[in-house]
Amino acid sequence: MKELGTGPIVETVFLDAEPDAVYALVVDGIGDWWPLPPVSASGVEVDGLAFVDDELVERWADGSAHHWADVVAREPGRSLSLSWNPGGGAVPPTSVVIDLVGVAGGTQVRVTHDGWEPLGEEARLDYSAGWPFVLDRLALAARP
């Protein structure tokens, strides 16, 4: 059972790839491995997910784009920090930080998703179940 409360969600996965390659997969290749449409911000047909400049956007089949997150900070090969708000609207954004640590034989990826206080336990619980699935997809994409 996942932990209740509004504290940060922290999930990790080991990837058999160097930090620079993992960073490129996360930033440049997110549309190839992110689980769409099951994890989609819309009910319309989705055409992909991509970073465009300092914004993460979901592209819809009609050519429009839906804002998911803003890049707050990036250190290629080390970390990516996002102001996360796939639902948009009046919902306050949360914070997602992806840290990459080079270890023997690969990279330890740590996702920390914080800022749940205004949203409550239920919103946090949904994401605590989702991040392991997302990281499993990343791990599959990183396999040689």
Phi and psi in degrees as GROMACS dihedral restraints (atoms count N, CA, C in turn):
[ dihedral_restraints ]
;  ai    aj    ak    al  type     phi  dphi    fc
    3     4     5     6     1   -77.4    20    10
    4     5     6     7     1   149.4    20    10
    6     7     8     9     1   -69.7    20    10
    7     8     9    10     1   134.8    20    10
    9    10    11    12     1   -85.6    20    10
   10    11    12    13     1   170.2    20    10
   12    13    14    15     1   115.3    20    10
   13    14    15    16     1  -170.4    20    10
   15    16    17    18     1  -121.9    20    10
   16    17    18    19     1    16.4    20    10
   18    19    20    21     1   -72.0    20    10
   19    20    21    22     1   172.8    20    10
   21    22    23    24     1   -65.4    20    10
   22    23    24    25     1   148.5    20    10
   24    25    26    27     1   -92.0    20    10
   25    26    27    28     1   129.9    20    10
   27    28    29    30     1  -128.9    20    10
   28    29    30    31     1   120.8    20    10
   30    31    32    33     1  -128.5    20    10
   31    32    33    34     1   145.2    20    10
   33    34    35    36     1  -132.6    20    10
   34    35    36    37     1   157.4    20    10
   36    37    38    39     1  -152.6    20    10
   37    38    39    40     1   144.8    20    10
   39    40    41    42     1   -96.9    20    10
   40    41    42    43     1   133.4    20    10
   42    43    44    45     1  -120.8    20    10
   43    44    45    46     1   139.3    20    10
   45    46    47    48     1   -84.5    20    10
   46    47    48    49     1    63.3    20    10
   48    49    50    51     1  -158.0    20    10
   49    50    51    52     1   155.0    20    10
   51    52    53    54     1   -72.1    20    10
   52    53    54    55     1   153.1    20    10
   54    55    56    57     1   -53.6    20    10
   55    56    57    58     1   -39.7    20    10
   57    58    59    60     1   -63.4    20    10
   58    59    60    61     1   -39.2    20    10
   60    61    62    63     1   -68.9    20    10
   61    62    63    64     1   -38.3    20    10
   63    64    65    66     1   -66.1    20    10
   64    65    66    67     1   -42.9    20    10
   66    67    68    69     1   -59.7    20    10
   67    68    69    70     1   -44.4    20    10
   69    70    71    72     1   -62.7    20    10
   70    71    72    73     1   -39.3    20    10
   72    73    74    75     1   -64.8    20    10
   73    74    75    76     1   -42.0    20    10
   75    76    77    78     1   -66.0    20    10
   76    77    78    79     1   -47.2    20    10
   78    79    80    81     1   -85.1    20    10
   79    80    81    82     1   -52.6    20    10
   81    82    83    84     1   -83.7    20    10
   82    83    84    85     1   -26.6    20    10
   84    85    86    87     1  -110.5    20    10
   85    86    87    88     1    13.4    20    10
   87    88    89    90     1   -56.2    20    10
   88    89    90    91     1   -34.1    20    10
   90    91    92    93     1   -67.9    20    10
   91    92    93    94     1   -17.9    20    10
   93    94    95    96     1   -85.2    20    10
   94    95    96    97     1   -24.0    20    10
   96    97    98    99     1  -124.2    20    10
   97    98    99   100     1   -20.5    20    10
   99   100   101   102     1   -62.1    20    10
  100   101   102   103     1   136.1    20    10
  102   103   104   105     1   -75.6    20    10
  103   104   105   106     1    86.2    20    10
  105   106   107   108     1  -107.3    20    10
  106   107   108   109     1   145.6    20    10
  108   109   110   111     1   -87.3    20    10
  109   110   111   112     1    -6.9    20    10
  111   112   113   114     1   -56.3    20    10
  112   113   114   115     1   -29.9    20    10
  114   115   116   117     1  -114.1    20    10
  115   116   117   118     1    76.5    20    10
  117   118   119   120     1  -123.7    20    10
  118   119   120   121     1   148.1    20    10
  120   121   122   123     1   -87.2    20    10
  121   122   123   124     1     1.3    20    10
  123   124   125   126     1  -138.4    20    10
  124   125   126   127     1   166.4    20    10
  126   127   128   129     1   -98.4    20    10
  127   128   129   130     1     1.1    20    10
  129   130   131   132     1   -92.5    20    10
  130   131   132   133     1   167.9    20    10
  132   133   134   135     1   -62.4    20    10
  133   134   135   136     1   130.2    20    10
  135   136   137   138     1  -102.9    20    10
  136   137   138   139     1   137.3    20    10
  138   139   140   141     1  -104.4    20    10
  139   140   141   142     1   -12.8    20    10
  141   142   143   144     1   157.2    20    10
  142   143   144   145     1   179.4    20    10
  144   145   146   147     1  -137.8    20    10
  145   146   147   148     1   135.2    20    10
  147   148   149   150     1  -157.3    20    10
  148   149   150   151     1   152.8    20    10
  150   151   152   153     1   -83.9    20    10
  151   152   153   154     1   127.8    20    10
  153   154   155   156     1  -123.3    20    10
  154   155   156   157     1   110.7    20    10
  156   157   158   159     1    55.9    20    10
  157   158   159   160     1  -118.9    20    10
  159   160   161   162     1  -108.8    20    10
  160   161   162   163     1    35.4    20    10
  162   163   164   165     1  -137.7    20    10
  163   164   165   166     1   140.0    20    10
  165   166   167   168     1   -98.2    20    10
  166   167   168   169     1   122.7    20    10
  168   169   170   171     1  -127.9    20    10
  169   170   171   172     1   144.4    20    10
  171   172   173   174     1   -95.4    20    10
  172   173   174   175     1   125.0    20    10
  174   175   176   177     1   -94.8    20    10
  175   176   177   178     1   134.4    20    10
  177   178   179   180     1   -99.3    20    10
  178   179   180   181     1   158.1    20    10
  180   181   182   183     1   -60.6    20    10
  181   182   183   184     1   -25.1    20    10
  183   184   185   186     1   -81.0    20    10
  184   185   186   187     1     3.0    20    10
  186   187   188   189     1    95.0    20    10
  187   188   189   190     1   -10.3    20    10
  189   190   191   192     1   -81.0    20    10
  190   191   192   193     1   168.0    20    10
  192   193   194   195     1  -127.7    20    10
  193   194   195   196     1   147.0    20    10
  195   196   197   198     1  -122.9    20    10
  196   197   198   199     1   123.6    20    10
  198   199   200   201     1   -66.0    20    10
  199   200   201   202     1   131.9    20    10
  201   202   203   204     1  -111.7    20    10
  202   203   204   205     1   -42.9    20    10
  204   205   206   207     1  -161.3    20    10
  205   206   207   208     1   157.2    20    10
  207   208   209   210     1  -110.2    20    10
  208   209   210   211     1   140.6    20    10
  210   211   212   213     1   -76.7    20    10
  211   212   213   214     1   123.2    20    10
  213   214   215   216     1   -92.2    20    10
  214   215   216   217     1   -40.6    20    10
  216   217   218   219     1  -156.8    20    10
  217   218   219   220     1   150.1    20    10
  219   220   221   222     1  -144.2    20    10
  220   221   222   223     1   138.2    20    10
  222   223   224   225     1  -130.4    20    10
  223   224   225   226     1    94.8    20    10
  225   226   227   228     1   -49.3    20    10
  226   227   228   229     1   132.8    20    10
  228   229   230   231     1    81.5    20    10
  229   230   231   232     1    -4.8    20    10
  231   232   233   234     1  -129.1    20    10
  232   233   234   235     1   -48.5    20    10
  234   235   236   237     1  -162.8    20    10
  235   236   237   238     1   161.1    20    10
  237   238   239   240     1  -143.4    20    10
  238   239   240   241     1   126.2    20    10
  240   241   242   243     1  -115.7    20    10
  241   242   243   244     1   133.6    20    10
  243   244   245   246     1  -128.9    20    10
  244   245   246   247     1   143.8    20    10
  246   247   248   249     1   -92.8    20    10
  247   248   249   250     1   107.7    20    10
  249   250   251   252     1  -100.8    20    10
  250   251   252   253     1   122.1    20    10
  252   253   254   255     1  -156.1    20    10
  253   254   255   256     1    64.7    20    10
  255   256   257   258     1   -61.3    20    10
  256   257   258   259     1   -27.3    20    10
  258   259   260   261     1   -78.6    20    10
  259   260   261   262     1   -21.1    20    10
  261   262   263   264     1    62.6    20    10
  262   263   264   265     1  -157.0    20    10
  264   265   266   267     1    65.8    20    10
  265   266   267   268     1  -146.0    20    10
  267   268   269   270     1   -82.4    20    10
  268   269   270   271     1    -3.0    20    10
  270   271   272   273     1   -69.4    20    10
  271   272   273   274     1   127.0    20    10
  273   274   275   276     1   -67.0    20    10
  274   275   276   277     1   143.9    20    10
  276   277   278   279     1   -70.7    20    10
  277   278   279   280     1   156.2    20    10
  279   280   281   282     1  -107.9    20    10
  280   281   282   283     1   179.3    20    10
  282   283   284   285     1  -115.1    20    10
  283   284   285   286     1   127.9    20    10
  285   286   287   288     1  -120.0    20    10
  286   287   288   289     1   123.9    20    10
  288   289   290   291     1  -121.2    20    10
  289   290   291   292     1   126.2    20    10
  291   292   293   294     1  -109.7    20    10
  292   293   294   295     1   112.2    20    10
  294   295   296   297     1  -104.4    20    10
  295   296   297   298     1   137.2    20    10
  297   298   299   300     1  -118.4    20    10
  298   299   300   301     1   122.7    20    10
  300   301   302   303     1  -122.2    20    10
  301   302   303   304     1   119.4    20    10
  303   304   305   306     1   -69.0    20    10
  304   305   306   307     1   127.0    20    10
  306   307   308   309     1  -131.7    20    10
  307   308   309   310     1   168.8    20    10
  309   310   311   312     1   -53.6    20    10
  310   311   312   313     1   119.7    20    10
  312   313   314   315     1    86.8    20    10
  313   314   315   316     1     2.4    20    10
  315   316   317   318     1   164.6    20    10
  316   317   318   319     1  -141.8    20    10
  318   319   320   321     1  -137.4    20    10
  319   320   321   322     1   132.5    20    10
  321   322   323   324     1   -91.1    20    10
  322   323   324   325     1   120.6    20    10
  324   325   326   327     1  -101.7    20    10
  325   326   327   328     1   127.3    20    10
  327   328   329   330     1  -123.6    20    10
  328   329   330   331     1   122.4    20    10
  330   331   332   333     1  -104.4    20    10
  331   332   333   334     1   124.8    20    10
  333   334   335   336     1  -117.7    20    10
  334   335   336   337     1   118.0    20    10
  336   337   338   339     1  -114.9    20    10
  337   338   339   340     1   114.1    20    10
  339   340   341   342     1  -131.1    20    10
  340   341   342   343     1   171.6    20    10
  342   343   344   345     1    96.7    20    10
  343   344   345   346     1    30.8    20    10
  345   346   347   348     1   -81.6    20    10
  346   347   348   349     1   -14.0    20    10
  348   349   350   351     1   -50.4    20    10
  349   350   351   352     1   -48.7    20    10
  351   352   353   354     1   -70.8    20    10
  352   353   354   355     1   -19.3    20    10
  354   355   356   357     1   -97.0    20    10
  355   356   357   358     1   -28.0    20    10
  357   358   359   360     1    92.1    20    10
  358   359   360   361     1   175.7    20    10
  360   361   362   363     1   -64.0    20    10
  361   362   363   364     1   -38.6    20    10
  363   364   365   366     1   -63.9    20    10
  364   365   366   367     1   -44.9    20    10
  366   367   368   369     1   -61.7    20    10
  367   368   369   370     1   -42.7    20    10
  369   370   371   372     1   -63.5    20    10
  370   371   372   373     1   -40.9    20    10
  372   373   374   375     1   -61.5    20    10
  373   374   375   376     1   -40.0    20    10
  375   376   377   378     1   -58.8    20    10
  376   377   378   379     1   -45.4    20    10
  378   379   380   381     1   -72.5    20    10
  379   380   381   382     1   -33.4    20    10
  381   382   383   384     1   -64.0    20    10
  382   383   384   385     1   -27.6    20    10
  384   385   386   387     1   -82.1    20    10
  385   386   387   388     1   -26.2    20    10
  387   388   389   390     1   -82.7    20    10
  388   389   390   391     1   -36.8    20    10
  390   391   392   393     1   -61.7    20    10
  391   392   393   394     1   -39.8    20    10
  393   394   395   396     1   -58.9    20    10
  394   395   396   397     1   -39.1    20    10
  396   397   398   399     1   -63.3    20    10
  397   398   399   400     1   -44.1    20    10
  399   400   401   402     1   -61.8    20    10
  400   401   402   403     1   -45.4    20    10
  402   403   404   405     1   -67.6    20    10
  403   404   405   406     1   -31.9    20    10
  405   406   407   408     1   -62.2    20    10
  406   407   408   409     1   -40.6    20    10
  408   409   410   411     1   -65.1    20    10
  409   410   411   412     1   -41.2    20    10
  411   412   413   414     1   -60.6    20    10
  412   413   414   415     1   -44.3    20    10
  414   415   416   417     1   -61.2    20    10
  415   416   417   418     1   -40.9    20    10
  417   418   419   420     1   -62.7    20    10
  418   419   420   421     1   -41.0    20    10
  420   421   422   423     1   -68.7    20    10
  421   422   423   424     1   -26.0    20    10
  423   424   425   426     1   -85.6    20    10
  424   425   426   427     1    -8.5    20    10
  426   427   428   429     1   -63.1    20    10
  427   428   429   430     1   138.4    20    10
